[in-house]
Amino acid sequence: MSWFKRHLVVGCLIAVVFFAVLDAYRWPGEDAHLATILVASAGWPVFAALVVGGAIGDVVHGMKSGKAG
């Protein structure tokens, strides 16, 4: 995955989680919308998997190319 696509995906996931939190913050005394709950609960594991997977992928790539220190 190129750096542009990776940053685009991570940026979109951050925006999705941000807007879900913003929607929940706007209505503090009421129940959260179902869409907000679904987006927040589905967004953070994908974001975490991308971050951890990207870090592991960079380490493995460095090891294969002999640049791991």
PyMOL commands that set and color helices and strands:
alter all, ss='L'
color gray80, all
select helices_A, chain A and resi 3-26+34-64
alter helices_A, ss='H'
color red, helices_A
deselect
rebuild
show_as cartoon
